[in-house]
Each structure stands twice: as structure tokens, then as C-alpha cells.
Amino acid sequence: MSVIKGKVWKFGDGVDTDIIIPARYLILPLEEMKHKAMEPVKPEFAEKVNEGDIIVAGQNFGCGSSREQAPAALKALGIRAIVAASFARIFYRNAINLGLPVIECRDLYEQVDEGDVIEITPLTGKIRMPENGMEFSGSTLPDFLLEIINNGGLIPYLSAKFKTS
Amino acid sequence: MGQTIVEKILNQAGGTKDLSAGDIVNARVSCLMTNDAVGELLIQALDELGAKPWDKDRIAVILDHYIPATTENAARTHKLLRDFSKKYGLHMFDQQGVCHQLMLENSVLPGDVVIGTDSHTCTYGGIGAFATGVGSTDGAAAMATGELWLKIPETIKIELKGRLPDHVHPKDIILKVVGDLGADGATYKALQFSGEGAASISTEGRFTICNMAIEAGGKTGVFEPDAVTEDYLKDRKEKGTFFKSDPDAVYCEQITVHLDQLGPHIACPWSVDNVVAVEKIAGTHIDQAFLGSCTNGRIEDLRIAAGVLKGKKIHPEVRFLVTPASRHIYQQAMAEGLLETFLSAGAIICNPGCSACFGGQGMLWEGEVCIGSHNRNFRARMGHRDSKVYLASPETVAVSALAGNIEDPRKGA
């Protein structure tokens, strides 16, 4: 998978799934629902986010509900990767299943400001800030999970496998 | 080397014997549950795969979040799920209660591996099943194949000693544990509740405790099935398999909770691990009280609250919502006269379902405060971003509803 380069949106610790997408919006069609993402803490986010942007957050990102609408809404808004100090278990798995790269990195958070540009190399977990040349080591994924992400998620991955088998 | 109950169940489901924490197992799923909050995404994923449900007898589809249909979009989702269930002959529970309560009343047995597309699926560990929540794509993969890969979690053993004092409940135990562990203290791990104190906790109380394992990030919560479990299953034909942890099983952490020294606890806004002793915030004004949910909407919970409210009136400025967790519990409460007690006290009785827990009804406006018996107090979950939710036991909720502010249930006792 190639390098992901994008502008940072910064969020704090414990961003739960009710913040990412409040439960009352879960039954809206995705194209409508995505405009409610992060509404409780950053109401302007959904309107201002651009295709290719990256979220950087603190600890336990995505805790709470198992709703896959949370990573789905972020992906639909154009978010191309999430770097957090740590992730909640179900969110992490859901993001991979949707083909959205998730990288754990504790050191980046303090050094990055909203609007900064970062470059991520998912294969090595390397994160770089081109403006000042600072580099950070993030987590990597085992090959079979990287393959899922490269295929665009678990469903396209399984479909491709069914076709070749 | 001995095995934990979780290692034993997952080895059995994987057709393996000696795998342990950290190993990946491809587990056969005993039953799969989905609901109206995410079911539509699951069906879309299944369609994209071109797959069908692997076994109609092992799949439950439950309408419990947006019921009776709260918006046109909810009606659309419900129609889709009804049609899907009918097409494949799946078990459909149409607006009969919270998914987890219905699964426990109808399907889950000790030793089962249960996958649900809802994070509180971990509740079923109360009878010694391995149950965990997943997203809709994993749900679709499990529905297509009857299997799901799982990393066998490490286990934190929580030793319960002594017995709970009066006015202190299983909810207080799990609030204390989540407060101590923190919201990510058990991420990727199982919480196993053991010890002589565990034997004194009812199955319903065990469900309450396991339900909130996810609030510490846990993959599941579990009690080893025992005589209490046997009694709970006395009217069921099948009894499942009672697994117990070996005496030399390996735990990543051991914690002791002294029940006789435990007081009532409460989780403050806006995270479930923000836990304090109730007396620390007694007197905090409330606008709403909520008794219900998959955490504490069972008959024991309703009995406790009705015991507090009998012959009394809730505070005139408090809205008190009571939501039995299932139709069966609703009928039981009716037969026991509990609903009459609630109505006479001034409560609003809602239809069985997820109700106010996630803001499905009983929403809050700016600055308003709710005390509830449910499991999450995240910002904006129950309404306005500047509303507040406190989580406590059914007794603390009921005494607070009477007082009009957060109240220590031991006061006046």
C-alpha cells in the first residue's frame, strides 16, 4: 500500500462512537448520516473535512458501541487514515473490515496540530511530518489484514477470494 | 498448564484443544444476533458477498432500537429486516424487548459462542457463554459462514469476596470495577468474575455485571456456571455445557473486590469510568430518571425500584421512565402489580426495547440531567451535547426519582 499524505484533524482522548456518530442518526442513509459525524464535539467537521484528510486522536478512539457506521461515516467523508494513541477493539476491527487504515502511535499526538500535513506508510508504520522532517513509528498490521485493507475491506477481499478459488 | 473458561469455550468452538490466550481461533458460532441499529448494513454486506445465512435456526434478527418505528427511515429498516428474515426463515423478534434479554430468554446456553452486532452482547457471559460484539461486516461474514476468527483474549480475574450489604447491588460492583480499570483497562481482554462472592450473585445480577465489561474495553465478561446457573435454566430443555476455569489457569491480572465494604457507586458525565461513591455527589439536581435497558431492566430491578416507590410519589419535577427489558418481564411486572406501583408513583411506562438508553426516547435538552440504570453516559448519547447522564443501580435511580436529586439509597434506611 502506498503512502497516505493528508491534512490532520485532531481529536482528544476517549472519542466514543456516540461522538463519531450519535445513535439517533444510525438509520439515516449513509450519505445523509455522514454529515452528522463528530457533531457533539466538532460540529463543523463534516462540512469542512476534505477527501484525503487524516484523523489524529488520543487514547481509546472509537470506544463504546459496535456500530460500523462510525468508521463508515468517516470513510464516506473522505478520511483516509486514523492515527490514535490507542483504539477500542471493535472500532479497530470495523475500520480494517471497511478498508480504512488505522495506526497506533503514542508520540505523534503531542507533536501535531490540526491542519498539519502528515505522511503515513502503512506497510512500515512510519509517520512523517514533511514540514519539519519529524518522524514517528506507528503500529503495523499483519500481512493478511494489510491485504484486506488493500482490497478495500473484508467484503471485497472475500469476494475476490471466492472468484479466484 | 490450566485453561480459563474462555480458553476452553473457544478451543471447543474451534475444534482445537491446546490454544491459549493470544492464539487465533476460527470459532464455530452457536448463534448470531443482529438488530435494527446495524442490521441493514449487515444485509448490504451479505448481498455484496453474494452469500446467504448459513443456518436459519441459529440466527436471530431483533427490532429493538427504533421501536415502534420512530421515523420513516426506521420503518424502512424494519421492513427490510422483516422481509429478509421471512425470506430465509430466520428467528424474528419484532419489538418484543432488548435484543440481549430476548437472546437470553430464548437462545443462549452455557458454553455457547455467541456473536452479536451490538457491543453489549458480552452480557451472555452471565451464564458462562462466550459472547462478544462485532460490527456489521464481521456479522455478515459470520452469517455467511457460521464462523468467525477471534483472538483468544487474556483474562483478568476479579475475585469477589464476602456479600453485598443492603442497598448495594451488582451494578455497584461493575461501576467500581470499570472505574478502577478505566475505559480501556480491559481492551482485548476478558473479565472473569469468581470467588465465594460470585456464588451469592443472582443470574440477573451476573448479566448486569457482564453487560458492562465492554465499558472497560473488554472483549467479554464471564461467570463460571454453577448451581445458580442451573436454577436459572430449570425450565429450559437444554442446559448447554458448564465450563470452569482450571485452578492453575493463567490470568494476566488479578483483582479482589471486597463486597462487604462496597457502597453505592455512580458514573458521572461523560464517561463510564468517571465513577465516584454516590454520597460524593448526593444532592445533584435531576430532571429525568430512567429505569431499564439490557443492563438493569429485568424483573429483579423492577422489584427493587417498585419496593422503593410503593405508596410514594416521584418528585413533581422529575420525569421517570420505566422500560421493562422484554415483553415477558413486562407481563411479569404486570402480574406482580409492579406496573401499578410505578404508574401510581407518577412514572411513564415505555414499551420494552432499548428506549432512553441511547436516546431512542426520553431525550434531554441543554443543561438537563438524567440518572439512569443503563450502561453509557457518553456526551450527546441521550440528547443535547450539553445534557448530562449519571449511571447507577436501580435503587439509587428510584430514590433519586423520589428526591428530585441524586440520593444515597442508604439515607433514611
Interface residues (C-beta under 8 A of the other chain):
Chain A: G14 D16 D18 I19 P22 A23 R24 L26 I27 L28 P29 E39 P40 V41 Q59 N60 C63 G64 S65 S66 R67 E68 Q69 P71 A72 S86 A88 R89 I90 R93 N94 N97 L98 G153 L154 I155 P156 L158 S159 F162
Chain B: D36 A37 V38 E40 L41 A45 E48 L49 G50 H65 Y66 T71 N73 A74 R76 T77 G116 T117 D118 S119 T121 G133 V134 G135 S136 T137 D138 A140 A141 A183 D184 T187 Y188 I214 G217 K219 S271 F358 G359 G360 M363 R376 F378 R379 A380 R381 R385
